[in-house]
Each structure stands twice: as C-alpha cells, then as structure tokens.
Amino acid sequence: MKQIILILFVVLISLCQGYAEESNSQLIPTSAGTEASVLVSYRDSVRTQKVPCSPKVLSTLWNILKKETGTSSLPSDGFNINTSIESIYANRMEKIWRESPWSAKVCQADFQRWILPYRCADEMVDFEGDSLLKQMYAPLIEGVNNPKEAFRIISKRIYDTIRECNSDCPYILDAYTINYIRQANCEQRCVLLVHILRQLGIPCCIDRIPFWGNYSTVGHSWVAMVFEGKTYVYDDSSKDGSVREASSGPIDAALFP
C-alpha cells in the first residue's frame, strides 16, 4: 500500500513539473529573423562573462559579433509574442497586482497602464527573467505595506549596485541581463528598475527629457512611481535615499551632471 502511494506521489510530482516547464516555455518569446538572433547571441554571450563586466568587454563582444554576422542594424521589435504568451503574462501580472499589500489603492486603470505593460522602452523581452528578478528583490520589501517605502528600498538597491557606463551596443538588453552585468546607462538602469517594480506590483514608468538648459546635447531618464493620482521620484542625495512628489523639488535630470 505504501509503495502504491509513493508511486502515485512521484507521478503527481512529475506531472506538476511537466506542467510548470510547459507554462514556462510558453512565456519565452521567439526571435524573428537573423537580426534578432544576433541580439539573442549577444545577450547569451554577455551572461557568460564574469561580473561586473567592463564597458570595454561589452563593446568588444558586440563589435566582434556584428563583424562576424555582418549585422549593422536590428528591427525595432525583433521578437514574436503571440496572444497565448500575452494571456499567460497578463494573468500572472494581475495575480501580482491583486496580492500586493497596496492593491486596494491601485485601480484597474492604473494597473493596466503602469504595471501590466511588459515593456517600457525598446528593450529585449524576457518574461522568465522578470520572474527571476521578482524572486531576487521581493525579500527586500517583505513586510513593507507602504508602496512609497517599497519604491525607496528597491530604488536605493539599484542605485547602489548598478554602475553607470555605456557600450557600443546600441540596443537595450532585457532587464535580467542588465541586472546580471551590473552596468547600465541611465535609460538601461530605468528599464531594470521599472521591470523589478512592476513585478512587485508597484505602478511606475520612465520619465525622460531630451535635453535641458542651454548646454546639454544628450537626454536623461529616471523612474517615477504613479500612485493615487500623484507622481513620486527617488532622491539619492541622502544616505538612505528618499521618495518625494515630483512637483516638490528638482527632477532627477536637474541633479544629473
């Protein structure tokens, strides 16, 4: 009798694992064409490097791959995401939203606009990588019931651990890879932070400015949390960082050199 129960238990576990593997595989977008495959190859190469990677290493990897493949440019969206994948992802994100401690204060419209979207720029798509990011960062806000405090904690961790740099690769990698290499320019750092925050049920977006003052020729990006009709930003000028309304002080770009 015990042997029969043991066999049934093993079979049940196998079925569950098989279902999980099938569900996970459905959440992996497929690349569309040779150009997108080149970007996937670059991402995979980056993930094998010792971290933190130097900008020189990242640029060398990209330039070698570009030369070998003869690729000069990539499509704006080189991945196929079918309706089945979108449905699975949407259901998962709705579960994250409803289970967050502040879900009662985040309406359906705000969920759809500030949490549900799986992109915030033209970054690569990696749904399973996003799930891994949730596992990594969720423990940091365990027991935190205030979304502004959760926003502060996660933002501080990203600001403290992701170094600013630029590489020759003109495309934004997926958030998981950005987290892995610990190197990013301001937009890439924002992409990483937004993906993490949304995986934790925190409504947010990227704010941008193309240039400011009369001296700058480049733009800047920063993350804003949108909550109860107000916009909040992270201020890293103090030791522990702080969160304030965007309208109550200088925007992040004003503090950027």
Stockholm file with secondary structure:
# STOCKHOLM 1.0

chainA/1-257         MKQIILILFVVLISLCQGYAEESNSQLIPTSAGTEASVLVSYRDSVRTQKVPCSPKVLSTLWNILKKETGTSSLPSDGFNINTSIESIYANRMEKIWRESPWSAKVCQADFQRWILPYRCADEMVDFEGDSLLKQMYAPLIEGVNNPKEAFRIISKRIYDTIRECNSDCPYILDAYTINYIRQANCEQRCVLLVHILRQLGIPCCIDRIPFWGNYSTVGHSWVAMVFEGKTYVYDDSSKDGSVREASSGPIDAALFP
#=GR chainA/1-257 SS CHHHHHHHHHHHHHHHHHHHHHHHHHTSCEECSHHHHHHHHHHHHHTTSCSSCCHHHHHHHHHHHHHHHTCCCCCSCCEECCHHHHHHHHHHHHHHHHHSTTGGGSCHHHHHHHTSCSCSSSCCCCHHHHHHHHHHHGGGGTTCCCHHHHHHHHHHHHHHHCEECCCSCCSCCCHHHHHHHTEECHHHHHHHHHHHHHHTTCCEEEEEESCCTTTCCSCEEEEEEEETTEEEEEECSSSSCEEEEGGGSCCHHHHCC
#=GC SS_cons         CHHHHHHHHHHHHHHHHHHHHHHHHHTSCEECSHHHHHHHHHHHHHTTSCSSCCHHHHHHHHHHHHHHHTCCCCCSCCEECCHHHHHHHHHHHHHHHHHSTTGGGSCHHHHHHHTSCSCSSSCCCCHHHHHHHHHHHGGGGTTCCCHHHHHHHHHHHHHHHCEECCCSCCSCCCHHHHHHHTEECHHHHHHHHHHHHHHTTCCEEEEEESCCTTTCCSCEEEEEEEETTEEEEEECSSSSCEEEEGGGSCCHHHHCC
//
